């Protein structure tokens, strides 16, 4: 069997590069987000999926429910797939959080947050691995950071260290992981976190904090566009 993990469809928050780590806020898909679901129709085995799992956030549940159709199987809600807790950066521009993260580390909790980036990634990976307890094929609808980490790992080169920032993940484009490969896939990433591998610092060139040590464009959760520079911190608020 196979586990399909995908990012929710676009929202007004994500299109405006604002962060939301509080599931109590009613942020739903926008029209582009609903239209984006057509991508999944050709990449997901919609008629054979036996388990649907989503985070506690409205946008992931909306994405899953629109795929499932009515009537559909019961949607399982797993808080371990939740977006990162941004603490005092909640609702603000991603670039403000990115600047703080760049000056601190993935293992430090932002002001007002209950978790660091590393702790959040570990939580998300635990949720992915736990999905094996449910019958497959299964679809997990989660958030950008988790997908970015999974996609980075699937394309990483031997010996590559986990970066501070990850390439942005596309909306509603699943990564498929066979059941027999999933434990090792997740285990390797957990090991990266546990050993505290030295993370790649952002370049200090023109792109500042928005490029990693491999000169790859930065992107995370509901993240900043790779075209944004350090000077472009006055993105609109919701």
Residue, then its C-alpha position, 0 to 999 in steps of 0.5 A: x500500500x501507499x501513503x500520499x501526503x499533500x499540502x492543502x490548497x491555497x488560502x488568502x493567508x498563504x498567498x499573502x505570505x502570512x503565517x497561521x499556526x492557530x487552528x482556531x482561526x477560520x482560514x479557508x481555501x480561496x477560489x484559487x485553492x478550490x480550483x487547485x484541487x483539480x490537480x489531485x484528481x489525476x494524481x490520487x487514487x480517489x476511488x480506492x483511498x481507504x483512509x483520509x487524515x487531516x490536521x486540525x486546521x480548516x484548510x486541510x479539512x476542507x481540502x480533504x472533504x472536497x476530495x472525498x466527496x459526499x458521502x465519503x469515508x470518515x475523516x480522521x483528524x490528527x493534531x500531529x499534522x498541525x502547522x507549526x506554532x508561530x507564537x508571537x509571529x502568528x498572523x504576521x508576515x513570514x519574513x518576520x518569522x524567517x528573520x528571527x529563525x535565521x538569527x536563532x536556530x531551528x531548536x529554539x522556540x520563538x517567543x510565545x510558541x510551545x515548540x521549536x521548528x525541530x520539535x514541530x517537524x518531529x511531531x509532524x513526522x510522528x503523525x505521518x508514521x502513525x498513519x500506518x495504523x490505518x488501512x491503505x491507500x491513505x491520504x494525509x492532508x497537511x501543511x507546507x513545512x511537512x511537505x517541504x521536509x519530505x520532498x527535500x529528503x526524497x531529493x537529498x544528496x548523500x551526506x547532505x545536512x538538514x537545512x534551516x530553510x527548505x524549498x517551497x512545497x507545491x499545493x495539492x501535489x502529493x508525495x507518494x511513499x510505499x508502506x515498506x519504505x515509510x518507516x525508514x524514510x521517517x526514521x532517517x529524518x528523525x535521526x537527522x533531528x535527534x543527532x542535531x546535525x549542523x544546519x546550513x546557515x543562510x547565505x549572506x549575499x544578496x538574498x540574505x536569509x532567503x537562501x540556504x547553504x546550497x544556494x537553494x531558494x528558501x520556502x517553508x510552511x505558508x512561505x515567502x516567495x523565493x523572489x522576495x529579498x530581505x528588504x521586502x518585509x512589508x507584505x500586506x497583513x490579513 
